[in-house]
Amino acid sequence: MAVSDAQARASKKYDTKHPEQARQRKAKSAARSFIRNRATLDDLKELEELINERRSSLK
């Protein structure tokens, strides 16, 4: 999907002004891509355990 030059500039400007949000968005995208395209059953089991631990620590 192509984006206009104006949209690309606006996105880059936003990412420059909001670096933490940009890092989080990129990490989230990478995690989703890994889960959808590359994760094995063992990877998914490990990730489930990590997610459950993280959930517990946030409560």
CHARMM-style PDB file with segment names, atoms N, HN, CA, C and O in Angstrom:
ATOM      1  N   MET     1       0.846  -1.172   0.000  1.00  0.00      PROA
ATOM      2  CA  MET     1       0.000   0.000   0.000  1.00  0.00      PROA
ATOM      3  C   MET     1       0.890   1.233   0.000  1.00  0.00      PROA
ATOM      4  O   MET     1       1.703   1.419   0.905  1.00  0.00      PROA
ATOM      5  N   ALA     2       0.739   2.051  -0.990  1.00  0.00      PROA
ATOM      6  HN  ALA     2       0.078   1.900  -1.726  1.00  0.00      PROA
ATOM      7  CA  ALA     2       1.566   3.249  -1.132  1.00  0.00      PROA
ATOM      8  C   ALA     2       0.976   4.400  -0.323  1.00  0.00      PROA
ATOM      9  O   ALA     2      -0.241   4.536  -0.192  1.00  0.00      PROA
ATOM     10  N   VAL     3       1.864   5.212   0.207  1.00  0.00      PROA
ATOM     11  HN  VAL     3       2.852   5.101   0.101  1.00  0.00      PROA
ATOM     12  CA  VAL     3       1.447   6.397   0.955  1.00  0.00      PROA
ATOM     13  C   VAL     3       1.943   7.634   0.210  1.00  0.00      PROA
ATOM     14  O   VAL     3       2.980   7.610  -0.452  1.00  0.00      PROA
ATOM     15  N   SER     4       1.188   8.692   0.335  1.00  0.00      PROA
ATOM     16  HN  SER     4       0.345   8.711   0.873  1.00  0.00      PROA
ATOM     17  CA  SER     4       1.600   9.925  -0.329  1.00  0.00      PROA
ATOM     18  C   SER     4       2.851  10.482   0.345  1.00  0.00      PROA
ATOM     19  O   SER     4       3.163  10.144   1.487  1.00  0.00      PROA
ATOM     20  N   ASP     5       3.557  11.339  -0.382  1.00  0.00      PROA
ATOM     21  HN  ASP     5       3.304  11.613  -1.310  1.00  0.00      PROA
ATOM     22  CA  ASP     5       4.745  11.987   0.188  1.00  0.00      PROA
ATOM     23  C   ASP     5       4.382  12.801   1.418  1.00  0.00      PROA
ATOM     24  O   ASP     5       5.125  12.819   2.399  1.00  0.00      PROA
ATOM     25  N   ALA     6       3.239  13.473   1.366  1.00  0.00      PROA
ATOM     26  HN  ALA     6       2.635  13.459   0.569  1.00  0.00      PROA
ATOM     27  CA  ALA     6       2.805  14.292   2.497  1.00  0.00      PROA
ATOM     28  C   ALA     6       2.551  13.416   3.729  1.00  0.00      PROA
ATOM     29  O   ALA     6       2.932  13.776   4.843  1.00  0.00      PROA
ATOM     30  N   GLN     7       1.912  12.277   3.521  1.00  0.00      PROA
ATOM     31  HN  GLN     7       1.603  11.984   2.616  1.00  0.00      PROA
ATOM     32  CA  GLN     7       1.631  11.382   4.652  1.00  0.00      PROA
ATOM     33  C   GLN     7       2.921  10.818   5.227  1.00  0.00      PROA
ATOM     34  O   GLN     7       3.056  10.710   6.446  1.00  0.00      PROA
ATOM     35  N   ALA     8       3.869  10.457   4.373  1.00  0.00      PROA
ATOM     36  HN  ALA     8       3.760  10.545   3.383  1.00  0.00      PROA
ATOM     37  CA  ALA     8       5.158   9.937   4.831  1.00  0.00      PROA
ATOM     38  C   ALA     8       5.895  10.985   5.662  1.00  0.00      PROA
ATOM     39  O   ALA     8       6.466  10.662   6.704  1.00  0.00      PROA
ATOM     40  N   ARG     9       5.883  12.241   5.204  1.00  0.00      PROA
ATOM     41  HN  ARG     9       5.419  12.503   4.357  1.00  0.00      PROA
ATOM     42  CA  ARG     9       6.536  13.326   5.958  1.00  0.00      PROA
ATOM     43  C   ARG     9       5.849  13.530   7.300  1.00  0.00      PROA
ATOM     44  O   ARG     9       6.517  13.713   8.318  1.00  0.00      PROA
ATOM     45  N   ALA    10       4.523  13.500   7.310  1.00  0.00      PROA
ATOM     46  HN  ALA    10       3.980  13.351   6.484  1.00  0.00      PROA
ATOM     47  CA  ALA    10       3.770  13.690   8.557  1.00  0.00      PROA
ATOM     48  C   ALA    10       4.071  12.570   9.544  1.00  0.00      PROA
ATOM     49  O   ALA    10       4.242  12.822  10.737  1.00  0.00      PROA
ATOM     50  N   SER    11       4.135  11.338   9.053  1.00  0.00      PROA
ATOM     51  HN  SER    11       3.996  11.134   8.084  1.00  0.00      PROA
ATOM     52  CA  SER    11       4.443  10.203   9.929  1.00  0.00      PROA
ATOM     53  C   SER    11       5.844  10.320  10.513  1.00  0.00      PROA
ATOM     54  O   SER    11       6.055  10.065  11.699  1.00  0.00      PROA
ATOM     55  N   LYS    12       6.793  10.705   9.679  1.00  0.00      PROA
ATOM     56  HN  LYS    12       6.622  10.913   8.716  1.00  0.00      PROA
ATOM     57  CA  LYS    12       8.177  10.863  10.145  1.00  0.00      PROA
ATOM     58  C   LYS    12       8.273  11.977  11.191  1.00  0.00      PROA
ATOM     59  O   LYS    12       8.983  11.841  12.187  1.00  0.00      PROA
ATOM     60  N   LYS    13       7.559  13.071  10.959  1.00  0.00      PROA
ATOM     61  HN  LYS    13       6.983  13.182  10.150  1.00  0.00      PROA
ATOM     62  CA  LYS    13       7.554  14.193  11.910  1.00  0.00      PROA
ATOM     63  C   LYS    13       6.955  13.755  13.250  1.00  0.00      PROA
ATOM     64  O   LYS    13       7.485  14.088  14.310  1.00  0.00      PROA
ATOM     65  N   TYR    14       5.854  13.011  13.199  1.00  0.00      PROA
ATOM     66  HN  TYR    14       5.422  12.741  12.338  1.00  0.00      PROA
ATOM     67  CA  TYR    14       5.227  12.522  14.423  1.00  0.00      PROA
ATOM     68  C   TYR    14       6.186  11.604  15.172  1.00  0.00      PROA
ATOM     69  O   TYR    14       6.355  11.735  16.384  1.00  0.00      PROA
ATOM     70  N   ASP    15       6.817  10.671  14.448  1.00  0.00      PROA
ATOM     71  HN  ASP    15       6.680  10.565  13.463  1.00  0.00      PROA
ATOM     72  CA  ASP    15       7.745   9.729  15.083  1.00  0.00      PROA
ATOM     73  C   ASP    15       8.920  10.465  15.725  1.00  0.00      PROA
ATOM     74  O   ASP    15       9.397  10.060  16.785  1.00  0.00      PROA
ATOM     75  N   THR    16       9.385  11.531  15.100  1.00  0.00      PROA
ATOM     76  HN  THR    16       8.998  11.860  14.239  1.00  0.00      PROA
ATOM     77  CA  THR    16      10.485  12.317  15.655  1.00  0.00      PROA
ATOM     78  C   THR    16      10.062  13.013  16.942  1.00  0.00      PROA
ATOM     79  O   THR    16      10.839  13.093  17.894  1.00  0.00      PROA
ATOM     80  N   LYS    17       8.837  13.514  16.971  1.00  0.00      PROA
ATOM     81  HN  LYS    17       8.206  13.450  16.198  1.00  0.00      PROA
ATOM     82  CA  LYS    17       8.347  14.233  18.158  1.00  0.00      PROA
ATOM     83  C   LYS    17       7.874  13.286  19.265  1.00  0.00      PROA
ATOM     84  O   LYS    17       7.772  13.693  20.422  1.00  0.00      PROA
ATOM     85  N   HSD    18       7.587  12.045  18.925  1.00  0.00      PROA
ATOM     86  HN  HSD    18       7.669  11.714  17.985  1.00  0.00      PROA
ATOM     87  CA  HSD    18       7.060  11.075  19.890  1.00  0.00      PROA
ATOM     88  C   HSD    18       7.850   9.769  19.794  1.00  0.00      PROA
ATOM     89  O   HSD    18       7.305   8.750  19.370  1.00  0.00      PROA
ATOM     90  N   PRO    19       9.128   9.788  20.185  1.00  0.00      PROA
ATOM     91  CA  PRO    19       9.982   8.607  19.981  1.00  0.00      PROA
ATOM     92  C   PRO    19       9.544   7.374  20.770  1.00  0.00      PROA
ATOM     93  O   PRO    19       9.668   6.254  20.273  1.00  0.00      PROA
ATOM     94  N   GLU    20       9.039   7.557  21.980  1.00  0.00      PROA
ATOM     95  HN  GLU    20       8.938   8.466  22.384  1.00  0.00      PROA
ATOM     96  CA  GLU    20       8.636   6.399  22.780  1.00  0.00      PROA
ATOM     97  C   GLU    20       7.434   5.695  22.151  1.00  0.00      PROA
ATOM     98  O   GLU    20       7.396   4.466  22.093  1.00  0.00      PROA
ATOM     99  N   GLN    21       6.457   6.463  21.682  1.00  0.00      PROA
ATOM    100  HN  GLN    21       6.488   7.461  21.729  1.00  0.00      PROA
ATOM    101  CA  GLN    21       5.295   5.864  21.029  1.00  0.00      PROA
ATOM    102  C   GLN    21       5.715   5.152  19.748  1.00  0.00      PROA
ATOM    103  O   GLN    21       5.183   4.090  19.427  1.00  0.00      PROA
ATOM    104  N   ALA    22       6.667   5.730  19.014  1.00  0.00      PROA
ATOM    105  HN  ALA    22       7.099   6.593  19.275  1.00  0.00      PROA
ATOM    106  CA  ALA    22       7.148   5.105  17.776  1.00  0.00      PROA
ATOM    107  C   ALA    22       7.844   3.787  18.084  1.00  0.00      PROA
ATOM    108  O   ALA    22       7.636   2.799  17.379  1.00  0.00      PROA
ATOM    109  N   ARG    23       8.676   3.758  19.138  1.00  0.00      PROA
ATOM    110  HN  ARG    23       8.845   4.561  19.710  1.00  0.00      PROA
ATOM    111  CA  ARG    23       9.358   2.511  19.533  1.00  0.00      PROA
ATOM    112  C   ARG    23       8.352   1.443  19.924  1.00  0.00      PROA
ATOM    113  O   ARG    23       8.477   0.285  19.527  1.00  0.00      PROA
ATOM    114  N   GLN    24       7.349   1.841  20.710  1.00  0.00      PROA
ATOM    115  HN  GLN    24       7.247   2.782  21.032  1.00  0.00      PROA
ATOM    116  CA  GLN    24       6.350   0.873  21.149  1.00  0.00      PROA
ATOM    117  C   GLN    24       5.553   0.328  19.967  1.00  0.00      PROA
ATOM    118  O   GLN    24       5.296  -0.874  19.898  1.00  0.00      PROA
ATOM    119  N   ARG    25       5.161   1.198  19.037  1.00  0.00      PROA
ATOM    120  HN  ARG    25       5.369   2.175  19.093  1.00  0.00      PROA
ATOM    121  CA  ARG    25       4.406   0.762  17.860  1.00  0.00      PROA
ATOM    122  C   ARG    25       5.224  -0.202  17.005  1.00  0.00      PROA
ATOM    123  O   ARG    25       4.693  -1.196  16.509  1.00  0.00      PROA
ATOM    124  N   LYS    26       6.512   0.087  16.832  1.00  0.00      PROA
ATOM    125  HN  LYS    26       6.943   0.895  17.235  1.00  0.00      PROA
ATOM    126  CA  LYS    26       7.375  -0.782  16.025  1.00  0.00      PROA
ATOM    127  C   LYS    26       7.583  -2.131  16.713  1.00  0.00      PROA
ATOM    128  O   LYS    26       7.576  -3.171  16.055  1.00  0.00      PROA
ATOM    129  N   ALA    27       7.769  -2.118  18.034  1.00  0.00      PROA
ATOM    130  HN  ALA    27       7.775  -1.273  18.569  1.00  0.00      PROA
ATOM    131  CA  ALA    27       7.965  -3.365  18.772  1.00  0.00      PROA
ATOM    132  C   ALA    27       6.694  -4.223  18.729  1.00  0.00      PROA
ATOM    133  O   ALA    27       6.762  -5.441  18.563  1.00  0.00      PROA
ATOM    134  N   LYS    28       5.561  -3.584  18.878  1.00  0.00      PROA
ATOM    135  HN  LYS    28       5.506  -2.595  19.013  1.00  0.00      PROA
ATOM    136  CA  LYS    28       4.287  -4.298  18.833  1.00  0.00      PROA
ATOM    137  C   LYS    28       4.075  -4.928  17.460  1.00  0.00      PROA
ATOM    138  O   LYS    28       3.624  -6.069  17.354  1.00  0.00      PROA
ATOM    139  N   SER    29       4.399  -4.188  16.426  1.00  0.00      PROA
ATOM    140  HN  SER    29       4.766  -3.262  16.512  1.00  0.00      PROA
ATOM    141  CA  SER    29       4.272  -4.695  15.070  1.00  0.00      PROA
ATOM    142  C   SER    29       5.199  -5.890  14.845  1.00  0.00      PROA
ATOM    143  O   SER    29       4.807  -6.880  14.227  1.00  0.00      PROA
ATOM    144  N   ALA    30       6.424  -5.790  15.348  1.00  0.00      PROA
ATOM    145  HN  ALA    30       6.742  -4.986  15.850  1.00  0.00      PROA
ATOM    146  CA  ALA    30       7.386  -6.891  15.200  1.00  0.00      PROA
ATOM    147  C   ALA    30       6.902  -8.134  15.943  1.00  0.00      PROA
ATOM    148  O   ALA    30       7.030  -9.252  15.442  1.00  0.00      PROA
ATOM    149  N   ALA    31       6.348  -7.937  17.136  1.00  0.00      PROA
ATOM    150  HN  ALA    31       6.244  -7.029  17.543  1.00  0.00      PROA
ATOM    151  CA  ALA    31       5.847  -9.070  17.922  1.00  0.00      PROA
ATOM    152  C   ALA    31       4.696  -9.767  17.201  1.00  0.00      PROA
ATOM    153  O   ALA    31       4.651 -10.995  17.128  1.00  0.00      PROA
ATOM    154  N   ARG    32       3.779  -8.985  16.679  1.00  0.00      PROA
ATOM    155  HN  ARG    32       3.815  -7.988  16.738  1.00  0.00      PROA
ATOM    156  CA  ARG    32       2.646  -9.569  15.950  1.00  0.00      PROA
ATOM    157  C   ARG    32       3.120 -10.329  14.716  1.00  0.00      PROA
ATOM    158  O   ARG    32       2.641 -11.427  14.429  1.00  0.00      PROA
ATOM    159  N   SER    33       4.052  -9.742  14.000  1.00  0.00      PROA
ATOM    160  HN  SER    33       4.441  -8.850  14.233  1.00  0.00      PROA
ATOM    161  CA  SER    33       4.580 -10.386  12.803  1.00  0.00      PROA
ATOM    162  C   SER    33       5.264 -11.702  13.156  1.00  0.00      PROA
ATOM    163  O   SER    33       5.079 -12.699  12.458  1.00  0.00      PROA
ATOM    164  N   PHE    34       6.045 -11.717  14.220  1.00  0.00      PROA
ATOM    165  HN  PHE    34       6.195 -10.907  14.787  1.00  0.00      PROA
ATOM    166  CA  PHE    34       6.707 -12.944  14.658  1.00  0.00      PROA
ATOM    167  C   PHE    34       5.677 -14.015  14.993  1.00  0.00      PROA
ATOM    168  O   PHE    34       5.803 -15.159  14.556  1.00  0.00      PROA
ATOM    169  N   ILE    35       4.667 -13.650  15.763  1.00  0.00      PROA
ATOM    170  HN  ILE    35       4.565 -12.721  16.118  1.00  0.00      PROA
ATOM    171  CA  ILE    35       3.647 -14.618  16.172  1.00  0.00      PROA
ATOM    172  C   ILE    35       2.906 -15.169  14.957  1.00  0.00      PROA
ATOM    173  O   ILE    35       2.675 -16.375  14.863  1.00  0.00      PROA
ATOM    174  N   ARG    36       2.540 -14.307  14.044  1.00  0.00      PROA
ATOM    175  HN  ARG    36       2.727 -13.327  14.120  1.00  0.00      PROA
ATOM    176  CA  ARG    36       1.757 -14.739  12.877  1.00  0.00      PROA
ATOM    177  C   ARG    36       2.565 -15.546  11.872  1.00  0.00      PROA
ATOM    178  O   ARG    36       2.036 -16.465  11.247  1.00  0.00      PROA
ATOM    179  N   ASN    37       3.849 -15.209  11.709  1.00  0.00      PROA
ATOM    180  HN  ASN    37       4.279 -14.462  12.217  1.00  0.00      PROA
ATOM    181  CA  ASN    37       4.598 -15.755  10.584  1.00  0.00      PROA
ATOM    182  C   ASN    37       5.726 -16.714  10.927  1.00  0.00      PROA
ATOM    183  O   ASN    37       6.108 -17.514  10.074  1.00  0.00      PROA
ATOM    184  N   ARG    38       6.269 -16.673  12.119  1.00  0.00      PROA
ATOM    185  HN  ARG    38       5.959 -16.022  12.812  1.00  0.00      PROA
ATOM    186  CA  ARG    38       7.473 -17.441  12.393  1.00  0.00      PROA
ATOM    187  C   ARG    38       7.432 -18.306  13.650  1.00  0.00      PROA
ATOM    188  O   ARG    38       8.228 -19.238  13.772  1.00  0.00      PROA
ATOM    189  N   ALA    39       6.540 -18.027  14.574  1.00  0.00      PROA
ATOM    190  HN  ALA    39       5.894 -17.270  14.475  1.00  0.00      PROA
ATOM    191  CA  ALA    39       6.542 -18.715  15.858  1.00  0.00      PROA
ATOM    192  C   ALA    39       6.196 -20.196  15.727  1.00  0.00      PROA
ATOM    193  O   ALA    39       5.283 -20.582  14.997  1.00  0.00      PROA
ATOM    194  N   THR    40       6.954 -21.011  16.458  1.00  0.00      PROA
ATOM    195  HN  THR    40       7.696 -20.698  17.051  1.00  0.00      PROA
ATOM    196  CA  THR    40       6.661 -22.440  16.544  1.00  0.00      PROA
ATOM    197  C   THR    40       5.745 -22.661  17.746  1.00  0.00      PROA
ATOM    198  O   THR    40       5.466 -21.725  18.495  1.00  0.00      PROA
ATOM    199  N   LEU    41       5.284 -23.881  17.929  1.00  0.00      PROA
ATOM    200  HN  LEU    41       5.511 -24.641  17.320  1.00  0.00      PROA
ATOM    201  CA  LEU    41       4.452 -24.183  19.092  1.00  0.00      PROA
ATOM    202  C   LEU    41       5.215 -23.923  20.390  1.00  0.00      PROA
ATOM    203  O   LEU    41       4.643 -23.426  21.360  1.00  0.00      PROA
ATOM    204  N   ASP    42       6.507 -24.258  20.406  1.00  0.00      PROA
ATOM    205  HN  ASP    42       6.971 -24.662  19.617  1.00  0.00      PROA
ATOM    206  CA  ASP    42       7.317 -23.995  21.596  1.00  0.00      PROA
ATOM    207  C   ASP    42       7.436 -22.494  21.857  1.00  0.00      PROA
ATOM    208  O   ASP    42       7.366 -22.054  23.004  1.00  0.00      PROA
ATOM    209  N   ASP    43       7.613 -21.718  20.804  1.00  0.00      PROA
ATOM    210  HN  ASP    43       7.669 -22.076  19.872  1.00  0.00      PROA
ATOM    211  CA  ASP    43       7.679 -20.257  20.954  1.00  0.00      PROA
ATOM    212  C   ASP    43       6.379 -19.723  21.530  1.00  0.00      PROA
ATOM    213  O   ASP    43       6.391 -18.891  22.437  1.00  0.00      PROA
ATOM    214  N   LEU    44       5.261 -20.201  21.006  1.00  0.00      PROA
ATOM    215  HN  LEU    44       5.251 -20.877  20.270  1.00  0.00      PROA
ATOM    216  CA  LEU    44       3.963 -19.723  21.469  1.00  0.00      PROA
ATOM    217  C   LEU    44       3.730 -20.077  22.931  1.00  0.00      PROA
ATOM    218  O   LEU    44       3.178 -19.274  23.684  1.00  0.00      PROA
ATOM    219  N   LYS    45       4.146 -21.272  23.337  1.00  0.00      PROA
ATOM    220  HN  LYS    45       4.595 -21.924  22.726  1.00  0.00      PROA
ATOM    221  CA  LYS    45       4.007 -21.671  24.742  1.00  0.00      PROA
ATOM    222  C   LYS    45       4.824 -20.745  25.634  1.00  0.00      PROA
ATOM    223  O   LYS    45       4.338 -20.286  26.668  1.00  0.00      PROA
ATOM    224  N   GLU    46       6.064 -20.471  25.237  1.00  0.00      PROA
ATOM    225  HN  GLU    46       6.458 -20.843  24.397  1.00  0.00      PROA
ATOM    226  CA  GLU    46       6.913 -19.580  26.019  1.00  0.00      PROA
ATOM    227  C   GLU    46       6.308 -18.173  26.099  1.00  0.00      PROA
ATOM    228  O   GLU    46       6.312 -17.548  27.159  1.00  0.00      PROA
ATOM    229  N   LEU    47       5.799 -17.694  24.991  1.00  0.00      PROA
ATOM    230  HN  LEU    47       5.796 -18.202  24.129  1.00  0.00      PROA
ATOM    231  CA  LEU    47       5.190 -16.368  24.983  1.00  0.00      PROA
ATOM    232  C   LEU    47       3.954 -16.313  25.871  1.00  0.00      PROA
ATOM    233  O   LEU    47       3.732 -15.318  26.560  1.00  0.00      PROA
ATOM    234  N   GLU    48       3.155 -17.364  25.862  1.00  0.00      PROA
ATOM    235  HN  GLU    48       3.336 -18.173  25.303  1.00  0.00      PROA
ATOM    236  CA  GLU    48       1.982 -17.413  26.743  1.00  0.00      PROA
ATOM    237  C   GLU    48       2.395 -17.300  28.205  1.00  0.00      PROA
ATOM    238  O   GLU    48       1.759 -16.588  28.982  1.00  0.00      PROA
ATOM    239  N   GLU    49       3.465 -18.005  28.577  1.00  0.00      PROA
ATOM    240  HN  GLU    49       3.981 -18.584  27.945  1.00  0.00      PROA
ATOM    241  CA  GLU    49       3.949 -17.937  29.953  1.00  0.00      PROA
ATOM    242  C   GLU    49       4.422 -16.524  30.295  1.00  0.00      PROA
ATOM    243  O   GLU    49       4.132 -16.011  31.375  1.00  0.00      PROA
ATOM    244  N   LEU    50       5.141 -15.908  29.379  1.00  0.00      PROA
ATOM    245  HN  LEU    50       5.377 -16.326  28.501  1.00  0.00      PROA
ATOM    246  CA  LEU    50       5.623 -14.547  29.610  1.00  0.00      PROA
ATOM    247  C   LEU    50       4.461 -13.560  29.721  1.00  0.00      PROA
ATOM    248  O   LEU    50       4.483 -12.657  30.558  1.00  0.00      PROA
ATOM    249  N   ILE    51       3.451 -13.738  28.875  1.00  0.00      PROA
ATOM    250  HN  ILE    51       3.433 -14.471  28.195  1.00  0.00      PROA
ATOM    251  CA  ILE    51       2.281 -12.858  28.920  1.00  0.00      PROA
ATOM    252  C   ILE    51       1.556 -13.014  30.253  1.00  0.00      PROA
ATOM    253  O   ILE    51       1.156 -12.021  30.861  1.00  0.00      PROA
ATOM    254  N   ASN    52       1.384 -14.247  30.708  1.00  0.00      PROA
ATOM    255  HN  ASN    52       1.709 -15.054  30.214  1.00  0.00      PROA
ATOM    256  CA  ASN    52       0.708 -14.478  31.990  1.00  0.00      PROA
ATOM    257  C   ASN    52       1.481 -13.862  33.145  1.00  0.00      PROA
ATOM    258  O   ASN    52       0.883 -13.275  34.046  1.00  0.00      PROA
ATOM    259  N   GLU    53       2.808 -13.988  33.130  1.00  0.00      PROA
ATOM    260  HN  GLU    53       3.295 -14.465  32.398  1.00  0.00      PROA
ATOM    261  CA  GLU    53       3.633 -13.362  34.175  1.00  0.00      PROA
ATOM    262  C   GLU    53       3.488 -11.847  34.149  1.00  0.00      PROA
ATOM    263  O   GLU    53       3.364 -11.217  35.199  1.00  0.00      PROA
ATOM    264  N   ARG    54       3.503 -11.266  32.974  1.00  0.00      PROA
ATOM    265  HN  ARG    54       3.604 -11.777  32.120  1.00  0.00      PROA
ATOM    266  CA  ARG    54       3.381  -9.818  32.833  1.00  0.00      PROA
ATOM    267  C   ARG    54       2.014  -9.350  33.309  1.00  0.00      PROA
ATOM    268  O   ARG    54       1.908  -8.334  33.995  1.00  0.00      PROA
ATOM    269  N   ARG    55       0.957 -10.094  32.945  1.00  0.00      PROA
ATOM    270  HN  ARG    55       1.044 -10.919  32.387  1.00  0.00      PROA
ATOM    271  CA  ARG    55      -0.390  -9.747  33.403  1.00  0.00      PROA
ATOM    272  C   ARG    55      -0.467  -9.713  34.928  1.00  0.00      PROA
ATOM    273  O   ARG    55      -1.041  -8.798  35.519  1.00  0.00      PROA
ATOM    274  N   SER    56       0.128 -10.739  35.553  1.00  0.00      PROA
ATOM    275  HN  SER    56       0.594 -11.483  35.073  1.00  0.00      PROA
ATOM    276  CA  SER    56       0.111 -10.820  37.015  1.00  0.00      PROA
ATOM    277  C   SER    56       0.835  -9.646  37.634  1.00  0.00      PROA
ATOM    278  O   SER    56       0.392  -9.100  38.644  1.00  0.00      PROA
ATOM    279  N   SER    57       1.950  -9.253  37.033  1.00  0.00      PROA
ATOM    280  HN  SER    57       2.310  -9.697  36.212  1.00  0.00      PROA
ATOM    281  CA  SER    57       2.722  -8.149  37.617  1.00  0.00      PROA
ATOM    282  C   SER    57       2.019  -6.806  37.439  1.00  0.00      PROA
ATOM    283  O   SER    57       2.281  -5.871  38.195  1.00  0.00      PROA
ATOM    284  N   LEU    58       1.147  -6.701  36.469  1.00  0.00      PROA
ATOM    285  HN  LEU    58       0.935  -7.461  35.855  1.00  0.00      PROA
ATOM    286  CA  LEU    58       0.427  -5.435  36.250  1.00  0.00      PROA
ATOM    287  C   LEU    58      -0.815  -5.300  37.111  1.00  0.00      PROA
ATOM    288  O   LEU    58      -1.336  -4.196  37.269  1.00  0.00      PROA
ATOM    289  N   LYS    59      -1.292  -6.382  37.663  1.00  0.00      PROA
ATOM    290  HN  LYS    59      -0.869  -7.279  37.534  1.00  0.00      PROA
ATOM    291  CA  LYS    59      -2.513  -6.328  38.497  1.00  0.00      PROA
ATOM    292  C   LYS    59      -2.221  -5.751  39.851  1.00  0.00      PROA
ATOM    293  OT1 LYS    59      -3.125  -5.632  40.678  1.00  0.00      PROA
TER     294      LYS     59
END
